[in-house]
Amino acid sequence: MPRVGRTPQSARHEVVFRTDLLLEEPISTYVSARPPLAALSSLTTRPMPDGVRGALVHHVSATPDGPFLTCWMAADHPNRVPPGRILLSWNPAPDSGMDVTARLGLPGAEVLLATWPQLAGDWSRTVHPTVVEVMGLHSALTLATAVLELLAD
């Protein structure tokens, strides 16, 4: 019989939203099969590299110190942002810092979610609450829609 251990105190309150589990199509439809993931905080102090459209959020922790993992989405990628996913893009602001934009993928469109002008340094903590809330709401609405469709059948 396997031994059951106790969950460490630090792991008990960790919630990670994984919208890739709720996509209608596999994530590989939108990005390479195994994209390298990077912590957003490691990318925010530099301009985006040439040839990318932005950083696609793969998963984000509900706690500010938890993981906030992204991968680059190529500028020439033929598909829009996958439903329920958020694409963060940034460019140097005229005076200082970075102008950051978030776009949300919906089933039939891609919409502007938010803009943050002139963010300085590691701005991942500034955008974190918005990303967590929107991804959580999209997950909840996706689940509610699926349940309602099952009940209607």
Backbone as numpy.savetxt, mean C-alpha at the origin, in Angstrom:
# Nx Ny Nz CAx CAy CAz Cx Cy Cz
2.00 -34.71 19.77 1.15 -33.53 19.77 2.04 -32.29 19.77
1.78 -31.33 18.87 2.61 -30.15 18.84 2.45 -29.33 20.11
3.53 -28.71 20.48 3.53 -27.88 21.67 3.06 -26.48 21.31
2.17 -25.95 22.11 1.64 -24.62 21.86 2.34 -23.64 22.77
2.98 -22.64 22.18 3.67 -21.64 22.99 2.82 -20.39 23.13
3.29 -19.49 23.93 2.59 -18.23 24.11 3.02 -17.23 23.05
2.10 -16.41 22.62 2.41 -15.36 21.66 3.16 -14.25 22.39
4.30 -13.80 21.87 5.00 -12.71 22.54 4.12 -11.47 22.63
4.27 -10.72 23.72 3.46 -9.53 23.96 3.54 -8.56 22.78
4.73 -8.39 22.19 4.89 -7.45 21.09 4.12 -7.86 19.84
3.81 -9.13 19.68 3.12 -9.60 18.47 1.62 -9.67 18.64
1.13 -9.51 19.84 -0.30 -9.67 20.09 -1.17 -8.59 19.47
-0.65 -7.40 19.32 -1.46 -6.29 18.85 -1.13 -5.87 17.43
-0.38 -6.68 16.75 0.04 -6.37 15.39 -1.06 -6.76 14.40
-1.49 -5.82 13.60 -2.47 -6.08 12.55 -1.85 -5.62 11.25
-1.84 -6.48 10.25 -1.29 -6.14 8.95 -2.38 -6.34 7.92
-2.66 -5.30 7.14 -3.65 -5.39 6.08 -2.98 -5.96 4.85
-3.48 -7.06 4.34 -2.92 -7.70 3.15 -3.99 -7.69 2.08
-4.05 -6.60 1.33 -5.08 -6.51 0.29 -4.78 -7.41 -0.89
-3.53 -7.91 -0.99 -3.23 -8.79 -2.11 -4.03 -10.08 -2.03
-4.58 -10.41 -0.86 -5.39 -11.60 -0.71 -6.82 -11.38 -1.23
-7.19 -10.12 -1.45 -8.56 -9.80 -1.87 -8.65 -9.36 -3.33
-7.54 -9.40 -4.05 -7.56 -8.96 -5.43 -8.34 -9.93 -6.31
-9.00 -9.38 -7.30 -9.74 -10.22 -8.25 -8.78 -10.98 -9.15
-7.62 -10.40 -9.44 -6.61 -11.03 -10.27 -5.35 -11.17 -9.42
-4.48 -12.13 -9.73 -3.25 -12.26 -8.97 -2.39 -11.01 -9.09
-1.66 -10.69 -8.03 -0.81 -9.50 -8.04 0.21 -9.57 -9.18
0.59 -10.78 -9.62 1.56 -10.91 -10.70 1.04 -10.32 -12.01
-0.28 -10.09 -12.10 -0.85 -9.43 -13.26 -0.38 -7.98 -13.34
-0.10 -7.40 -12.19 0.21 -5.98 -12.11 1.70 -5.68 -11.96
2.43 -6.56 -11.32 3.86 -6.36 -11.10 4.57 -7.67 -11.43
5.89 -7.64 -11.45 6.63 -8.87 -11.75 6.28 -9.94 -10.72
6.51 -11.21 -11.07 6.07 -12.33 -10.25 6.54 -12.23 -8.81
7.75 -11.89 -8.56 8.26 -11.75 -7.21 8.98 -10.41 -7.10
8.23 -9.33 -6.95 8.88 -8.03 -6.87 9.66 -7.91 -5.57
10.82 -7.27 -5.61 11.55 -7.06 -4.37 10.81 -6.02 -3.52
10.54 -6.37 -2.28 9.85 -5.46 -1.37 10.87 -4.63 -0.61
10.50 -3.39 -0.32 11.36 -2.49 0.43 10.52 -1.72 1.43
11.10 -1.46 2.58 10.42 -0.62 3.57 10.31 0.79 2.98
9.12 1.36 3.05 8.92 2.69 2.47 9.89 3.70 3.08
10.15 3.59 4.38 11.03 4.55 5.05 12.43 4.57 4.44
12.84 3.48 3.78 14.16 3.45 3.16 14.18 4.15 1.80
13.02 4.55 1.30 12.94 5.15 -0.04 12.59 6.63 -0.02
12.09 7.14 1.09 11.44 8.45 1.11 12.36 9.66 1.04
13.61 9.51 1.36 14.49 10.68 1.41 15.13 11.00 0.06
14.91 10.15 -0.92 15.48 10.36 -2.26 14.35 10.45 -3.29
14.59 11.15 -4.39 13.58 11.13 -5.47 13.40 9.70 -5.99
12.25 9.45 -6.61 12.03 8.14 -7.20 13.02 7.94 -8.34
13.44 6.69 -8.55 14.36 6.44 -9.67 13.65 6.63 -11.01
14.43 6.87 -12.05 13.88 6.97 -13.40 13.23 5.65 -13.78
12.17 5.72 -14.56 11.53 4.52 -15.08 10.49 3.89 -14.16
10.18 4.55 -13.04 9.13 4.01 -12.17 7.99 5.02 -12.05
6.82 4.49 -11.82 5.63 5.32 -11.66 5.39 5.65 -10.21
5.85 4.78 -9.32 5.68 4.99 -7.89 5.92 3.70 -7.13
5.67 3.76 -5.83 5.83 2.61 -4.96 4.45 2.04 -4.64
4.20 0.81 -5.04 2.93 0.14 -4.81 2.97 -0.48 -3.41
2.00 -0.12 -2.57 1.97 -0.63 -1.19 1.54 -2.09 -1.22
2.36 -2.96 -0.64 2.03 -4.39 -0.56 1.32 -4.71 0.73
1.85 -4.27 1.83 1.14 -4.37 3.09 1.67 -3.34 4.06
0.78 -2.98 4.99 1.10 -1.94 5.96 0.52 -2.35 7.30
1.29 -2.13 8.32 0.86 -2.46 9.68 -0.07 -1.37 10.20
-0.98 -1.75 11.06 -1.85 -0.77 11.70 -1.09 0.05 12.72
0.04 -0.46 13.19 0.85 0.29 14.17 1.91 1.08 13.41
2.18 2.31 13.84 3.13 3.16 13.12 4.53 2.57 12.99
4.95 1.76 13.94 6.31 1.20 13.89 6.37 -0.15 13.17
5.24 -0.64 12.70 5.20 -1.94 12.02 5.64 -1.82 10.58
5.63 -2.94 9.86 6.09 -2.93 8.47 5.20 -2.12 7.54
5.84 -1.46 6.60 5.17 -0.66 5.57 5.95 -0.98 4.29
5.58 -2.07 3.63 6.36 -2.61 2.52 5.76 -2.25 1.17
6.65 -1.89 0.26 6.26 -1.46 -1.08 7.18 -2.11 -2.11
6.77 -2.01 -3.37 7.66 -2.37 -4.48 7.44 -1.33 -5.58
8.44 -1.15 -6.41 8.33 -0.18 -7.50 7.38 -0.68 -8.58
6.61 0.23 -9.13 5.76 -0.06 -10.29 6.36 0.68 -11.47
6.66 -0.04 -12.53 7.32 0.54 -13.69 6.45 1.61 -14.35
7.09 2.65 -14.86 6.36 3.74 -15.52 5.65 3.26 -16.77
6.21 2.28 -17.44 5.61 1.79 -18.68 4.68 0.59 -18.45
4.34 0.33 -17.18 3.46 -0.80 -16.89 2.09 -0.55 -17.51
1.53 -1.53 -18.24 0.29 -1.29 -18.98 -0.97 -1.20 -18.11
-0.96 -1.75 -16.92 -2.16 -1.76 -16.09 -2.19 -0.59 -15.11
-3.39 -0.21 -14.73 -3.51 0.82 -13.70 -3.31 0.17 -12.32
-3.40 0.96 -11.29 -3.21 0.47 -9.92 -4.30 -0.57 -9.63
-3.91 -1.74 -9.10 -4.90 -2.79 -8.83 -5.95 -2.34 -7.82
-7.17 -2.84 -7.94 -8.22 -2.48 -6.99 -7.79 -2.75 -5.55
-8.00 -1.74 -4.70 -7.68 -1.86 -3.29 -6.24 -1.56 -2.95
-5.44 -1.28 -3.94 -4.02 -0.99 -3.70 -3.78 0.50 -3.80
-2.71 0.93 -3.18 -2.34 2.35 -3.17 -0.95 2.50 -3.79
-0.84 3.46 -4.68 0.43 3.79 -5.32 0.88 5.14 -4.79
2.06 5.17 -4.19 2.63 6.42 -3.69 3.69 6.89 -4.68
3.63 8.16 -5.03 4.66 8.73 -5.90 5.10 10.06 -5.29
6.34 10.44 -5.58 6.87 11.67 -5.01 7.93 12.27 -5.91
8.01 13.59 -5.82 8.99 14.36 -6.58 9.52 15.46 -5.68
10.74 15.91 -5.92 11.27 17.02 -5.11 10.37 18.25 -5.23
10.07 18.85 -4.08 9.26 20.07 -4.05 10.14 21.25 -4.47
9.53 22.33 -5.00 10.31 23.47 -5.46 11.22 24.07 -4.38
10.72 24.20 -3.16 11.52 24.83 -2.10 12.35 23.81 -1.33
11.70 22.76 -0.82 12.41 21.72 -0.09 11.46 20.55 0.14
12.01 19.42 0.50 11.19 18.25 0.78 10.67 17.59 -0.48
9.63 16.79 -0.29 9.03 16.04 -1.39 7.53 16.32 -1.46
7.02 16.43 -2.68 5.57 16.49 -2.91 5.13 15.04 -3.14
4.25 14.55 -2.28 3.84 13.15 -2.30 2.39 13.05 -2.74
2.10 12.06 -3.58 0.75 11.80 -4.07 0.40 10.34 -3.85
-0.84 10.09 -3.43 -1.34 8.72 -3.28 -2.50 8.53 -4.24
-2.47 7.42 -4.97 -3.55 7.06 -5.89 -4.11 5.72 -5.45
-5.43 5.59 -5.49 -6.13 4.37 -5.07 -6.69 3.67 -6.29
-6.44 2.38 -6.38 -7.02 1.58 -7.45 -8.41 1.11 -7.05
-9.37 1.32 -7.94 -10.74 0.83 -7.76 -11.04 -0.12 -8.92
-12.09 -0.95 -8.82 -12.38 -1.90 -9.90 -12.48 -1.28 -11.28
-13.01 -0.08 -11.40 -13.18 0.50 -12.73 -12.36 1.74 -12.99
-11.52 2.13 -12.03 -10.79 3.39 -12.18 -9.60 3.46 -11.22
-8.86 4.52 -11.42 -7.77 4.86 -10.51 -8.02 6.30 -10.10
-8.05 6.58 -8.79 -8.42 7.91 -8.33 -7.35 8.51 -7.44
-7.31 9.84 -7.46 -6.41 10.56 -6.57 -6.95 10.43 -5.15
-6.14 9.93 -4.26 -6.54 9.73 -2.88 -6.12 10.91 -2.01
-4.88 11.34 -2.13 -4.38 12.42 -1.28 -3.10 12.99 -1.86
-2.81 14.22 -1.46 -1.52 14.83 -1.77 -0.98 15.46 -0.49
0.32 15.39 -0.34 1.00 16.00 0.79 2.15 16.83 0.23
2.06 18.16 0.27 3.14 18.99 -0.28 4.30 19.16 0.71
5.49 19.25 0.17 6.72 19.61 0.88 6.96 18.81 2.16
6.86 17.48 2.08 7.18 16.66 3.24 8.69 16.50 3.33
9.21 16.67 4.52 10.66 16.62 4.72 11.08 15.29 5.33
12.30 14.86 5.01 12.88 13.66 5.63 12.08 12.41 5.32
12.01 11.51 6.31 11.23 10.28 6.18 9.76 10.61 6.40
9.02 10.69 5.32 7.61 11.09 5.40 6.68 9.88 5.50
7.21 8.67 5.63 6.35 7.48 5.69 5.39 7.52 6.87
5.80 8.11 8.00 4.91 8.20 9.16 3.76 9.20 8.92
3.97 10.17 8.05 2.92 11.15 7.75 1.81 10.53 6.92
2.16 9.72 5.94 1.16 9.12 5.06 0.56 7.84 5.65
1.23 7.26 6.63 0.83 5.98 7.21 -0.64 5.93 7.63
-1.16 6.89 8.43 -2.57 6.79 8.86 -3.56 6.73 7.71
-3.34 7.53 6.68 -4.25 7.54 5.53 -4.21 6.19 4.80
-3.02 5.67 4.59 -2.88 4.39 3.89 -3.55 3.27 4.68
-3.33 3.22 5.99 -3.93 2.18 6.83 -5.45 2.26 6.79
-6.00 3.45 6.95 -7.46 3.61 6.96 -8.09 3.22 5.63
-7.50 3.68 4.54 -8.09 3.40 3.22 -7.99 1.92 2.88
-6.85 1.30 3.16 -6.71 -0.13 2.87 -7.66 -0.95 3.74
-7.82 -0.57 5.00 -8.76 -1.26 5.88 -10.20 -1.11 5.41
-10.57 0.10 5.02 -11.94 0.33 4.52 -12.19 -0.45 3.24
-11.23 -0.46 2.33 -11.41 -1.19 1.08 -11.55 -2.69 1.37
-10.74 -3.22 2.27 -10.85 -4.64 2.63 -12.21 -4.96 3.21
-12.69 -4.10 4.11 -14.00 -4.32 4.73 -15.12 -4.26 3.70
-15.06 -3.29 2.79 -16.09 -3.17 1.77 -16.05 -4.35 0.79
-14.87 -4.82 0.48 -14.73 -5.98 -0.41 -15.35 -7.21 0.24
-15.07 -7.41 1.51 -15.63 -8.54 2.24 -17.15 -8.43 2.35
-17.64 -7.24 2.69 -19.09 -7.04 2.81 -19.79 -7.28 1.47
-19.19 -6.83 0.39 -19.76 -7.05 -0.94 -19.83 -8.53 -1.26
-18.75 -9.26 -0.96 -18.74 -10.70 -1.23 -19.80 -11.43 -0.42
-19.97 -11.03 0.83 -20.99 -11.67 1.67 -22.38 -11.36 1.13
-22.63 -10.12 0.76 -23.94 -9.76 0.22 -24.24 -10.50 -1.08
-23.22 -10.68 -1.92 -23.42 -11.42 -3.17 -23.73 -12.89 -2.88
-23.11 -13.47 -1.87 -23.40 -14.86 -1.50 -24.81 -15.00 -0.95
-25.23 -14.01 -0.16 -26.57 -14.06 0.41 -27.65 -13.83 -0.65
-27.30 -13.08 -1.68 -28.29 -12.79 -2.73 -28.51 -14.00 -3.65
-27.54 -14.87 -3.72 -27.66 -16.05 -4.60 -28.60 -17.10 -4.04
